[in-house]
Amino acid sequence: MSWSTSDARTLPDLRVSGSRTPGHSVVGAPSNFPLAAAGPGATIRRMLDHEEKFLFKEEILHLANAVAEPGVLDNVEDLLTDVITSPRFDSEVFTLERSLQVMLGPRAGTTLVGLLTVAPEVFDEVAEVRIASEVHERLVAWRARFGLAIDNALNFLNNPDGIQGHNFATQVAHVEERRVLQGRLTLVRYNNEPQFFVADASVFLGLVADIMERLGPYLEPDAVDADTMARLRDALQLIERKTAPRG
């Protein structure tokens, strides 16, 4: 999922090189917003050239104006605090930029997310921009308090280590005096933490159809082994028999 930020000004390309893919495209932030360096061998230019500094300062000034209204700084801090302390931190971070865009406007919301996770050398440039001291102090404090956690979460959402394992089971739920077939999917995340999803059978069957439709066009001849192909064929035939109208 992503949201359009077409009206947000594109910042200079200050992407890092290293072990991860830069850019928080999951939440819609521009991929060329300067990001914090991570991983061995990550590098970033120490200085911005004249044009980059001009564009960078424009974005900071626009953000400073967006948070200048009374109470806005406190509202933003409350939102960031709620995200960090939420038991559903991952899903809250997923929608963080959208929430800030609603609060501050598309351009300022995108800038703030990038600024919280920007490389230290680039963030230091904020001190050269003439903005209210209270705004600068809040930006420094937010980056120190929230930046690393948000950056790590966004990095995982964009570059997950994958599913380490899964399990699927069925159950029958009683909903309004009806028996409803449901599935229970367990996915084991990269850190061995399981996540559970319960939904009606139709939801999971739709998910399977989506997966097959989207993977299908890109499969190579050896992408699916014979056993898996036989299981898919048998499963589809079973579904067809079970759901066929009874005459």
Backbone as numpy.savetxt, mean C-alpha at the origin, in Angstrom:
# Nx Ny Nz CAx CAy CAz Cx Cy Cz
-5.21 -1.81 -5.37 -6.06 -0.62 -5.37 -5.17 0.61 -5.37
-5.57 1.62 -6.10 -4.85 2.87 -6.09 -5.80 4.00 -6.39
-5.37 5.23 -6.09 -6.20 6.38 -6.35 -5.43 7.34 -7.22
-6.16 8.04 -8.06 -5.51 8.93 -9.01 -4.94 10.14 -8.30
-3.73 10.53 -8.66 -3.12 11.75 -8.15 -2.66 12.59 -9.32
-3.47 12.62 -10.38 -3.07 13.31 -11.60 -2.92 14.81 -11.40
-3.59 15.36 -10.37 -3.48 16.78 -10.14 -2.36 17.12 -9.17
-1.61 16.10 -8.74 -0.47 16.35 -7.86 0.76 16.62 -8.72
1.56 17.62 -8.32 2.76 17.97 -9.06 3.81 16.88 -8.92
4.41 16.49 -10.02 5.44 15.46 -9.98 6.74 16.05 -9.48
7.32 15.43 -8.48 8.56 15.92 -7.90 9.76 15.38 -8.67
10.93 15.97 -8.49 12.12 15.51 -9.19 12.45 14.07 -8.88
13.04 13.39 -9.84 13.36 11.98 -9.70 14.60 11.83 -8.85
14.40 11.43 -7.58 15.50 11.26 -6.65 15.49 9.86 -6.08
15.06 8.91 -6.91 14.89 7.55 -6.42 16.23 6.93 -6.03
16.14 6.03 -5.07 17.33 5.34 -4.60 17.55 4.10 -5.43
18.78 3.61 -5.38 19.06 2.31 -5.96 19.45 1.39 -4.83
19.05 0.14 -4.90 19.34 -0.77 -3.82 18.52 -2.02 -3.94
18.23 -2.65 -2.81 17.60 -3.96 -2.82 16.11 -3.92 -3.00
15.47 -2.74 -2.89 14.03 -2.73 -3.01 13.60 -1.86 -4.18
12.40 -2.04 -4.59 11.84 -1.24 -5.68 11.28 0.04 -5.11
11.77 1.20 -5.54 11.26 2.46 -4.98 9.87 2.76 -5.49
9.17 3.58 -4.72 7.84 4.01 -5.16 6.74 3.32 -4.40
5.84 4.09 -3.86 4.73 3.52 -3.09 3.48 3.53 -3.94
3.50 2.78 -5.02 2.39 2.84 -5.96 1.11 2.25 -5.40
1.19 1.42 -4.37 -0.02 0.82 -3.82 -0.98 1.89 -3.31
-0.44 2.92 -2.69 -1.32 3.97 -2.18 -1.38 5.16 -3.10
-0.84 5.04 -4.28 -1.03 6.09 -5.26 0.01 7.18 -5.24
1.06 7.10 -4.40 2.06 8.14 -4.38 2.90 8.08 -5.65
3.37 9.21 -6.16 4.19 9.19 -7.37 5.44 8.36 -7.15
5.81 7.54 -8.12 6.95 6.66 -7.95 8.26 7.41 -7.91
8.29 8.68 -8.32 9.54 9.41 -8.30 9.63 10.38 -7.12
8.75 10.23 -6.13 8.95 11.01 -4.91 10.17 10.44 -4.21
11.12 11.27 -3.76 12.36 10.77 -3.17 12.08 9.94 -1.94
12.55 8.71 -1.94 12.24 7.80 -0.85 13.46 7.51 -0.01
13.22 7.02 1.20 14.32 6.69 2.09 15.09 5.50 1.54
16.40 5.55 1.65 17.24 4.46 1.18 17.18 3.31 2.17
17.14 2.10 1.64 17.09 0.92 2.51 17.85 -0.20 1.85
18.49 -1.03 2.67 19.18 -2.18 2.13 20.63 -1.87 1.79
21.47 -2.89 1.76 22.88 -2.71 1.46 23.06 -2.10 0.08
23.95 -1.17 0.01 24.30 -0.60 -1.28 23.35 0.45 -1.79
22.34 0.83 -0.97 21.40 1.85 -1.41 22.12 3.19 -1.47
21.90 3.96 -2.52 22.58 5.23 -2.67 21.59 6.30 -3.08
21.91 7.54 -2.76 21.08 8.67 -3.18 21.98 9.88 -3.30
21.68 10.73 -4.27 22.48 11.92 -4.40 22.33 12.80 -3.18
23.44 13.39 -2.73 23.43 14.20 -1.52 22.76 15.55 -1.74
22.86 16.08 -2.96 22.37 17.42 -3.22 21.31 17.40 -4.31
20.43 18.37 -4.28 19.45 18.57 -5.33 19.97 19.67 -6.26
19.73 19.51 -7.56 20.16 20.58 -8.44 19.16 21.73 -8.34
19.43 22.80 -9.08 18.64 24.03 -8.93 17.16 23.79 -9.25
16.87 23.11 -10.35 15.48 22.88 -10.74 14.77 21.98 -9.75
15.46 20.95 -9.27 14.87 20.03 -8.30 14.54 20.77 -7.00
15.46 21.64 -6.56 15.20 22.40 -5.34 13.97 23.29 -5.50
13.83 23.90 -6.67 12.68 24.78 -6.92 11.38 23.99 -6.83
11.33 22.83 -7.50 10.12 22.01 -7.47 9.84 21.48 -6.07
10.89 21.06 -5.37 10.75 20.53 -4.02 10.18 21.60 -3.09
10.72 22.81 -3.19 10.26 23.90 -2.32 8.81 24.26 -2.64
8.42 24.20 -3.91 7.04 24.47 -4.26 6.09 23.50 -3.57
6.47 22.21 -3.54 5.62 21.21 -2.91 5.53 21.44 -1.40
6.65 21.78 -0.78 6.65 22.01 0.67 5.81 23.25 1.01
5.95 24.29 0.21 5.15 25.50 0.45 3.66 25.21 0.30
3.32 24.42 -0.71 1.90 24.07 -0.90 1.39 23.27 0.30
2.19 22.32 0.79 1.80 21.53 1.96 1.66 22.43 3.18
2.62 23.34 3.37 2.57 24.24 4.53 1.30 25.08 4.51
0.90 25.54 3.34 -0.34 26.32 3.23 -1.56 25.46 3.53
-1.50 24.19 3.13 -2.64 23.29 3.34 -2.88 22.99 4.82
-1.81 23.02 5.61 -1.95 22.71 7.05 -1.98 23.97 7.90
-2.06 25.14 7.26 -1.98 26.40 8.00 -3.28 26.75 8.72
-4.40 26.18 8.27 -5.68 26.49 8.90 -5.69 26.01 10.36
-6.34 26.74 11.25 -6.37 26.34 12.67 -6.91 24.91 12.85
-6.20 24.13 13.62 -6.65 22.79 13.93 -6.20 21.71 12.97
-5.72 22.10 11.78 -5.38 21.09 10.77 -4.17 20.26 11.21
-3.16 20.91 11.76 -1.98 20.17 12.22 -2.37 19.12 13.25
-3.23 19.51 14.18 -3.68 18.56 15.20 -4.48 17.42 14.59
-5.32 17.74 13.60 -6.12 16.70 12.94 -5.24 15.70 12.21
-4.20 16.20 11.53 -3.28 15.31 10.82 -2.54 14.43 11.81
-2.09 15.02 12.91 -1.36 14.23 13.91 -2.26 13.17 14.53
-3.52 13.51 14.77 -4.46 12.52 15.29 -4.64 11.36 14.32
-4.74 11.69 13.02 -4.89 10.64 12.01 -3.67 9.73 11.97
-2.48 10.32 11.96 -1.25 9.52 11.94 -1.14 8.65 13.19
-1.51 9.19 14.32 -1.47 8.42 15.57 -2.44 7.26 15.52
-3.65 7.51 15.01 -4.64 6.44 14.89 -4.14 5.32 13.99
-3.49 5.69 12.89 -2.97 4.68 11.96 -1.89 3.83 12.63
-0.96 4.49 13.29 0.16 3.78 13.91 -0.29 2.85 15.02
-1.30 3.26 15.78 -1.74 2.48 16.93 -2.88 1.51 16.60
-3.34 1.52 15.36 -4.46 0.67 14.99 -4.06 -0.81 14.97
-4.91 -1.70 15.50 -4.62 -3.13 15.40 -4.66 -3.62 13.95
-5.24 -2.82 13.06 -5.27 -3.14 11.63 -4.32 -2.21 10.89
-3.10 -2.11 11.41 -2.12 -1.14 10.91 -1.90 -1.27 9.41
-1.71 -2.50 8.91 -1.41 -2.68 7.49 -2.52 -2.11 6.60
-3.77 -2.43 6.92 -4.87 -1.95 6.09 -5.06 -0.44 6.25
-4.76 0.10 7.43 -4.88 1.54 7.64 -3.83 2.29 6.83
-2.60 1.77 6.80 -1.54 2.40 6.01 -1.90 2.36 4.53
-2.55 1.28 4.13 -2.95 1.12 2.72 -3.79 2.29 2.24
-4.62 2.84 3.13 -5.51 3.94 2.75 -5.05 5.28 3.33
-3.85 5.34 3.90 -3.39 6.56 4.56 -3.34 7.74 3.59
-2.74 7.54 2.42 -2.61 8.66 1.50 -3.98 9.19 1.10
-4.91 8.28 0.83 -6.25 8.72 0.45 -6.87 9.54 1.57
-6.70 9.13 2.81 -7.25 9.88 3.94 -6.63 11.27 4.03
-5.33 11.35 3.81 -4.67 12.66 3.86 -5.08 13.53 2.68
-5.33 12.91 1.53 -5.79 13.68 0.38 -7.17 14.28 0.63
-8.03 13.52 1.29 -9.36 14.04 1.63 -9.22 15.20 2.61
-8.29 15.09 3.55 -8.12 16.09 4.59 -7.42 17.35 4.08
-6.38 17.16 3.23 -5.52 18.28 2.83 -5.63 18.66 1.36
-6.24 17.79 0.56 -6.23 17.98 -0.88 -5.28 16.97 -1.52
-5.53 16.58 -2.77 -4.74 15.53 -3.43 -3.24 15.81 -3.44
-2.87 17.02 -3.81 -1.44 17.34 -3.96 -0.72 17.33 -2.61
-1.30 18.00 -1.61 -0.67 18.08 -0.30 -0.65 16.73 0.40
-1.73 15.94 0.23 -1.76 14.62 0.86 -0.67 13.71 0.35
-0.46 13.73 -0.98 0.60 12.92 -1.56 1.97 13.40 -1.10
2.16 14.72 -1.05 3.45 15.27 -0.62 3.77 14.85 0.81
2.78 14.89 1.70 3.04 14.57 3.10 3.45 13.11 3.26
2.77 12.18 2.57 3.15 10.77 2.67 4.60 10.58 2.21
4.94 11.22 1.08 6.32 11.11 0.60 7.31 11.73 1.56
6.95 12.85 2.16 7.86 13.55 3.05 8.15 12.75 4.32
7.16 12.01 4.80 7.37 11.20 6.00 8.37 10.08 5.78
8.53 9.65 4.52 9.39 8.50 4.22 10.56 8.87 3.32
10.78 10.16 3.14 11.83 10.62 2.23 13.22 10.35 2.81
14.22 10.28 1.94 15.60 10.08 2.39 16.04 11.24 3.28
16.85 10.97 4.31 17.26 12.04 5.24 17.90 13.24 4.55
18.73 12.98 3.53 19.41 14.06 2.84 18.43 15.00 2.17
17.34 14.44 1.67 16.32 15.26 1.01 15.46 15.98 2.05
15.12 15.28 3.12 14.29 15.90 4.16 14.99 17.12 4.75
16.32 17.08 4.84 17.06 18.22 5.37 16.81 19.49 4.57
16.44 19.33 3.30 16.17 20.49 2.46 14.94 21.27 2.95
14.08 20.62 3.73 12.88 21.30 4.22 13.27 22.50 5.07
14.39 22.38 5.80 14.82 23.47 6.68 15.14 24.74 5.91
15.44 24.61 4.61 15.77 25.78 3.79 14.54 26.48 3.24
13.38 25.86 3.39 12.15 26.45 2.88 11.54 27.33 3.96
11.12 28.52 3.59 10.57 29.46 4.56 9.11 29.10 4.86
8.92 28.29 5.86 7.58 27.93 6.31 7.48 28.23 7.79
6.28 28.25 8.31 6.06 28.55 9.72 6.83 27.56 10.59
7.43 28.07 11.66 8.25 27.23 12.52 7.44 26.07 13.11
6.16 26.31 13.42 5.34 25.24 13.99 5.14 24.12 12.98
4.96 24.48 11.70 4.79 23.46 10.66 6.07 22.65 10.51
7.21 23.34 10.49 8.49 22.62 10.36 8.71 21.70 11.54
8.43 22.17 12.75 8.61 21.34 13.94 7.72 20.10 13.89
6.49 20.25 13.41 5.58 19.10 13.31 6.09 18.10 12.27
6.56 18.60 11.12 7.07 17.70 10.08 8.25 16.89 10.60
9.15 17.55 11.31 10.31 16.84 11.89 9.84 15.79 12.89
8.90 16.18 13.75 8.40 15.26 14.77 7.65 14.09 14.15
6.82 14.35 13.14 6.07 13.27 12.48 7.00 12.29 11.80
8.01 12.82 11.14 8.96 11.94 10.46 9.66 11.02 11.46
10.08 11.61 12.61 10.77 10.82 13.64 9.85 9.80 14.28
8.60 10.17 14.49 7.66 9.31 15.22 6.98 8.27 14.34
6.63 8.67 13.11 5.83 7.80 12.27 6.53 7.28 11.02
7.58 7.98 10.59 8.16 7.72 9.28 8.61 6.30 9.04
9.39 5.74 9.96 9.95 4.41 9.74 8.87 3.35 9.67
7.90 3.40 10.58 6.84 2.39 10.58 6.01 2.46 9.30
5.67 3.67 8.87 4.88 3.82 7.65 5.68 3.37 6.44
6.96 3.74 6.39 7.80 3.35 5.26 7.93 1.84 5.16
8.14 1.18 6.31 8.25 -0.28 6.31 6.96 -0.93 5.83
5.82 -0.40 6.30 4.54 -0.98 5.90 4.28 -0.78 4.40
4.56 0.42 3.90 4.36 0.68 2.48 5.31 -0.16 1.63
6.53 -0.33 2.12 7.49 -1.15 1.40 7.02 -2.60 1.31
6.46 -3.12 2.40 5.96 -4.50 2.37 4.77 -4.63 1.44
3.87 -3.63 1.46 2.70 -3.70 0.59 3.10 -3.71 -0.88
4.18 -3.01 -1.22 4.64 -2.96 -2.60 5.57 -4.11 -2.96
6.28 -4.62 -1.97 7.28 -5.65 -2.22 7.15 -6.79 -1.20
6.02 -7.46 -1.17 5.84 -8.54 -0.19 6.77 -9.70 -0.48
7.16 -10.39 0.58 8.02 -11.56 0.42 7.23 -12.77 -0.05
5.93 -12.62 -0.13 5.12 -13.71 -0.65 4.39 -14.48 0.43
3.57 -15.39 -0.01 2.81 -16.26 0.88 3.65 -17.50 1.16
3.89 -17.75 2.43 4.73 -18.88 2.80 3.94 -20.19 2.85
2.64 -20.09 2.98 1.81 -21.29 3.04 0.35 -20.91 3.08
-0.52 -21.89 2.87 -1.94 -21.59 2.92 -2.72 -22.85 3.30
-3.94 -22.61 3.73 -4.86 -23.71 4.04 -6.27 -23.24 3.72
-7.08 -24.17 3.22 -8.46 -23.81 2.89 -9.39 -24.87 3.45
-10.43 -24.43 4.13 -11.41 -25.33 4.71 -12.81 -24.80 4.43
-13.80 -25.66 4.60 -15.19 -25.26 4.38 -15.97 -25.33 5.68
-17.04 -24.58 5.74 -17.91 -24.58 6.90 -19.30 -24.17 6.45
-20.29 -24.51 7.25 -21.68 -24.15 6.96 -22.15 -23.18 8.03
-22.58 -22.01 7.59 -23.08 -21.00 8.52 -24.60 -20.93 8.42
-25.24 -20.61 9.51 -26.69 -20.45 9.54 -27.00 -18.96 9.54
-27.49 -18.47 8.41 -27.78 -17.05 8.25 -29.26 -16.89 7.96
-29.95 -16.23 8.88 -31.39 -15.99 8.72 -32.13 -17.28 8.35
-31.90 -18.30 9.13 -32.56 -19.61 8.98 -32.19 -20.31 7.67
-31.10 -19.87 7.04 -30.61 -20.54 5.83 -29.23 -21.12 6.11
-28.94 -22.21 5.46 -27.62 -22.79 5.54 -26.79 -22.24 4.38
-25.66 -21.62 4.72 -24.81 -20.98 3.71 -23.43 -21.62 3.74
-23.01 -22.14 2.59 -21.68 -22.72 2.47 -20.64 -21.60 2.41
-19.65 -21.73 3.26 -18.59 -20.73 3.32 -17.22 -21.40 3.22
-16.24 -20.59 2.86 -14.86 -21.05 2.86 -14.07 -20.28 3.89
-13.02 -20.92 4.40 -12.12 -20.26 5.36 -10.70 -20.40 4.83
-10.15 -19.30 4.39 -8.80 -19.29 3.81 -7.80 -18.76 4.82
-6.72 -19.50 5.02 -5.64 -19.07 5.88 -4.39 -18.85 5.03
-3.85 -17.65 5.08 -2.60 -17.34 4.40 -1.53 -17.05 5.44
-0.38 -17.68 5.29 0.73 -17.45 6.21 1.66 -16.43 5.57
1.82 -15.29 6.23 2.59 -14.19 5.68 4.09 -14.43 5.82
4.85 -13.47 5.27 6.31 -13.58 5.26 6.91 -13.72 6.65
6.26 -13.16 7.67 6.78 -13.22 9.04 6.14 -14.34 9.84
5.56 -15.32 9.11 4.91 -16.48 9.74 3.64 -16.13 10.50
3.12 -14.95 10.28 1.86 -14.56 10.92 0.70 -14.97 10.02
-0.24 -15.78 10.54 -1.37 -16.21 9.71 -2.45 -15.13 9.63
-3.11 -15.08 8.50 -4.27 -14.21 8.35 -5.43 -15.05 7.84
-6.61 -14.81 8.38 -7.78 -15.63 8.09 -8.83 -14.82 7.33
-9.46 -15.47 6.36 -10.50 -14.83 5.58 -11.68 -15.80 5.48
-12.85 -15.35 5.87 -14.06 -16.16 5.79 -15.03 -15.45 4.84
-15.57 -16.20 3.88 -16.52 -15.62 2.92 -17.40 -16.72 2.36
-18.52 -16.31 1.77 -19.41 -17.28 1.13 -18.70 -17.96 -0.03
-19.18 -19.14 -0.37 -18.56 -19.93 -1.44 -18.46 -19.14 -2.74
-19.51 -18.37 -3.05 -19.52 -17.62 -4.32 -18.37 -16.61 -4.39
-17.98 -16.06 -3.25 -16.89 -15.10 -3.23 -15.58 -15.78 -3.60
-15.32 -16.94 -3.00 -14.07 -17.65 -3.29 -14.06 -18.19 -4.72
-15.19 -18.65 -5.22 -15.23 -19.12 -6.60 -14.98 -17.96 -7.56
-15.51 -16.80 -7.25 -15.23 -15.62 -8.06 -13.76 -15.25 -8.02
-13.15 -15.38 -6.84 -11.73 -15.10 -6.70 -10.89 -16.05 -7.55
-11.23 -17.33 -7.51 -10.51 -18.32 -8.31 -10.63 -17.99 -9.80
-11.84 -17.63 -10.24 -12.05 -17.28 -11.64 -11.21 -16.06 -12.03
-11.18 -15.04 -11.15 -10.36 -13.86 -11.42 -8.89 -14.22 -11.55
-8.39 -15.04 -10.64 -6.98 -15.43 -10.67 -6.65 -16.15 -11.97
-7.49 -17.10 -12.36 -7.22 -17.87 -13.57 -7.28 -16.99 -14.82
-8.25 -16.08 -14.86 -8.39 -15.19 -16.01 -7.19 -14.26 -16.16
-6.66 -13.80 -15.05 -5.57 -12.83 -15.11 -4.21 -13.49 -15.29
-4.04 -14.69 -14.77 -2.79 -15.41 -14.98 -2.72 -16.03 -16.36
-3.86 -16.49 -16.87 -3.90 -17.25 -18.10 -3.16 -16.65 -19.28
-3.37 -15.37 -19.61 -2.73 -14.81 -20.80 -1.21 -14.80 -20.76
-0.62 -14.93 -19.56 0.83 -14.77 -19.44 1.56 -16.09 -19.14
0.83 -17.18 -19.12 1.45 -18.46 -18.76 2.32 -19.00 -19.89
3.44 -19.60 -19.50 4.33 -20.28 -20.43 3.95 -21.76 -20.49
4.41 -22.50 -21.50 4.04 -23.91 -21.64 4.32 -24.77 -20.41
5.38 -24.44 -19.66 5.75 -25.26 -18.51 5.32 -24.62 -17.18
4.40 -23.66 -17.23 4.03 -22.93 -16.01 3.19 -23.76 -15.06
2.41 -24.71 -15.57 1.52 -25.53 -14.74 1.87 -26.99 -14.95
2.14 -27.68 -13.85 2.49 -29.10 -13.97 1.23 -29.93 -14.24
1.45 -31.15 -14.69 0.34 -32.02 -15.11 -0.62 -32.32 -13.96
-0.09 -32.50 -12.76 -0.95 -32.82 -11.62 -1.88 -31.66 -11.29
-1.34 -30.44 -11.29 -2.17 -29.27 -11.01 -3.23 -29.09 -12.09
-2.85 -29.30 -13.34 -3.82 -29.17 -14.43 -4.95 -30.19 -14.28
-4.61 -31.41 -13.88 -5.63 -32.44 -13.68 -6.56 -32.06 -12.53
-6.01 -31.50 -11.46 -6.82 -31.07 -10.33 -7.78 -29.95 -10.73
-7.30 -29.00 -11.52 -8.16 -27.91 -11.98 -9.30 -28.44 -12.85
-8.96 -29.37 -13.73 -9.97 -29.94 -14.62 -11.01 -30.72 -13.82
-10.55 -31.54 -12.88 -11.46 -32.34 -12.06 -12.35 -31.44 -11.20
-11.75 -30.40 -10.65 -12.52 -29.49 -9.79 -13.61 -28.79 -10.57
-13.29 -28.35 -11.79 -14.29 -27.67 -12.61 -15.43 -28.62 -12.98
-15.10 -29.86 -13.33 -16.14 -30.83 -13.65 -17.02 -31.11 -12.45
-16.42 -31.19 -11.26 -17.18 -31.42 -10.04 -18.15 -30.27 -9.77
-17.68 -29.05 -9.94 -18.55 -27.88 -9.74 -19.70 -27.88 -10.74
-19.39 -28.23 -11.97 -20.44 -28.27 -12.99 -21.51 -29.32 -12.65
-21.07 -30.51 -12.17 -22.03 -31.55 -11.80 -22.88 -31.11 -10.61
-22.25 -30.53 -9.62 -22.96 -30.15 -8.40 -23.96 -29.02 -8.62
-23.65 -28.13 -9.55 -24.49 -26.96 -9.74 -25.44 -27.09 -10.93
-25.37 -28.22 -11.64 -26.26 -28.41 -12.79 -27.71 -28.51 -12.32
-28.66 -27.94 -13.05 -30.09 -28.03 -12.68 -30.54 -29.49 -12.60
-31.30 -29.80 -11.59 -31.80 -31.16 -11.43 -33.15 -31.29 -12.15
-33.17 -32.21 -13.15 -34.40 -32.38 -13.95 -35.33 -33.40 -13.35
